[in-house]
Structure formats: C-alpha cells, structure tokens
Amino acid sequence: MNNKFKIGMILVLLLATLAMQNTATAQLKAETAEQKSKRMEWWTDARFGMFIHWGLYALPARHEWVKNAERMTNEQYQKYFEEFNPDLYNPKEWARMAKEAGMKYVVLTAKHHEGFCQFDSKFTDYKSTNTPFGRDVIKEYVEALRAEGLKVGFYYSLIDWHHPDYTIDDNHPQRQVSDSAYTRLNKNRDMSKYREYLKNQVRELLTNYGEISVIWFDFSFPGKHGKDHKDWGSEDLLKMVRTLQPGIIIDDRLDLKDQDGGWDFESPEQYKVEKWPTRNGKKIAWETCQTFSGSWGYYRDENTWKSTPQLLELLIESVSKGGNLLLNVGPTARGVFDFRAQDRLRSMGEWMKYNNRSIYNCTEAPAEFVAPANTLLTYNPKTKRLYIHLLSYPMGNLVLKNMGDKVKYIQFLHDASEIKFSKGDGQNNLNLELPVQKPPVEIAVLEVILK
C-alpha cells in the first residue's frame, strides 16, 4: 500500500467520522423550544416523582456505594449476588404507594454503579434472572406502574464496577494513587468494548419494555482519572435513545451540557436551589433528587430521616422555584420499602390528597406577588390561582401586600372553607382573617382566586 493511498484512506475515515458526529449533533438539535416544552409538559405538570435505588447493596444494607467505600473486589462482592432473593418483591405495592403519595412517575435503577442488572440482558450473566430470585425485576416493575397509570422511568449507571473492560478510575473500588498503577491495572481493559456493552444494554431497555418516559444516566466526572462524554460515547448513545424513544426525557449527566438537545433537565442532588436555575440567561427545566435519609440504597442503621413537614416543604419549595422533586426509596433485600419510608409516603399522601392543586400544574408565582413571612407561593398559570403555603401558622391574621385589587376570593384548599379579607386603610394590602386554631393538616394552604 503506497503512502498516497494510505493518506487517502485516512482522509476518508476522518470525513466519515466527522459526518457521523455532525449527524449525531444534527439529531440532537432537531427540536424547537416549543416542541421540547410540549414533549416535557406531562413531566412539568406532574412535579412529584419517586426514585428507587435497589440492587445487591440492599443485602449489606450500609449504603449503595458500599463496594466502593470498603474497596471490595468482584470476588468479595459476589456473595451478595449469590444470596439475592427478594421473596417479598411486589411492584404492585410499590406502584400503589407511589400513587397514593401523589407521585406521577417512578424511576428505578435498572443498573447501578455495582454493575448488577435488574433486567434479563443478553449481554451479561450478572443479572437478576441468574440469582436465586430468578426473575426480571424491570419487567414486573413496568407492568405494575402502567396498571396504576404512572409514567415509567429507568436509571442506568454509566459507571460499572463489575465489567472487566470498564477502566479503573478515581471512583472505582480499586482506585489507585499513581499514574503507573492505573496504567498497569488498565492494561487489558478496553473502554471501547464497554461503550458497546453500555449501548447494547440501553437499546434493550428502550426496546423490550414498551414506552419509557424518563431515562436517568449517572454520571460523568471529567478529569485525569475520570470519565467524560468521550468515554461513554454520549452523542452516539443519545442519538440512539432519541431514535428509539422520541418522547423520552433525559437528565443532564452525559457530559453534554454545552450541546443543544444534549439534555432535558438539570438534576441538583441532595440540595435545595436558591432560585430557579438558569442557563445563558434563560430559566431551565430542573428536578432535585433527594433521599428520605442520607442514603439512596437501603441503609439499616442510618438515622437522619427527614420529617413529613420537612419533606412537604422540600416539595413545595421545589415547585415554588419552577422545579420537580424526585424522592428516593431504598427497598430492603426482601423487596419491601423501609417502614420509615412507608410512614412518610402515607403522611405525604394524606396531605397531597387535599392539597395537590397547589403542586400539580403549578410553578413559580409571578414577581408581582410577594410571599408573606414564613410562606411559600406556587401558581397555576392555567387557572390563574395563587397558593400560599403557611409553613408557620399565623394566629388570626395575615397581610398580603399590594394585592388589594387582584383578589376575587380566598379559601383554605383542604376543605374549601372561605377566608374573609378586607383592604387595609389607604393601602393596596389585604388583611386576611384566619382561624386561631391551625387546620388539621401538616401545612395549611390558602387558595387565592385572582380577578
């Protein structure tokens, strides 16, 4: 082969590669802001979903990163695979509890960082159907959600601590302290093979289980011994996802934040945002993912559990800033929700039963409305109703500033009982007459019907 021919072949390959990249990019950009808003409308209206982190880590019951934290090898971790047998797994109960809590969609870990797959993948033996349990967890989960009218979501870990071709990095259980050690351990590992594995499994998940509404990829960590969009083949992966499931909603962890169409929503984890997040000066879709306690997976001895009022405030505050709340449950190794999670879900559901109008279809209130002290506002732009959440119940009186000419009627939301009000002398304020005794709800809500 002469040099000219070699150079010609190289140019052809380069042009083909660029064409593929341009095709992928074009695919990601082929959506207007209006089309994206319409595609995400159900999700934006829903505001409240359930995250479920469940896998082999439920057996040690000391955090979903236990393999990493304790530097376990695959051989040491194997005992959990051999003992995985959640005999009480009943996804119909999971779906019922999610629905009764007021949640509209659920996202379950099809595969977490440990590499264990909860579905009957053709590309690995490390899956639930090969454990003593012997069942396709995902198949039953999907069927149960659909029966309750809930939207189906999958979480799929980009990270994989079990796969033999996944290169060891700073987040791996066998992470190292020197470049030479990384080079030695990764000598026979091939990320191109892992990329193909990842893509094949995502194709299975988005082909074999019908319509999937949300997919959560987790996570990129660029750096010297990290991984970014090139390691995952994110553009090609996302193009495939959009082709297989055109209506699907995707998180922002593929390291494609700078690309149009590279993500649908921002995902702040375990913290509350100060204000509605923006990008390039524009408000963006966002969802905070939060735990009941300090762990995503089942952690038997973890005791920093949030109270119901704290969880409700978290939900309300998220909506008041234009966002969603994805609240996590970590089922036990027998397949049931922790009793503390069940308690919180029941109590949140009781509140949502009577107050969900202040959550569903709601968003940040227009700037003209000023929240009184110790309250949070949400607003439904379709019905033009304002909701005032009384985090600290006032005794007998509440003042709404500069709203004297804006209000038609006010009532408690939980029972539709009238709240009398009058204008302040010489001002455009309203004085509300509240009962001295707090209503029998965790957080009382005033529904303000505007003129």
PyMOL commands that set and color helices and strands:
alter all, ss='L'
color gray80, all
select helices_A, chain A and resi 3-29+33-39+41-46+56-58+66-69+74-83+91-100+128-130+137-147+179-185+191-207+229-232+234-244+308-320+339-358
alter helices_A, ss='H'
color red, helices_A
select strands_A, chain A and resi 48-52+105-111+151-157+214-218+249-250+278-279+282-283+287-291+324-329+375-380+385-390+397-400+407-412+420-423+430-433+444-450
alter strands_A, ss='S'
color yellow, strands_A
deselect
rebuild
show_as cartoon
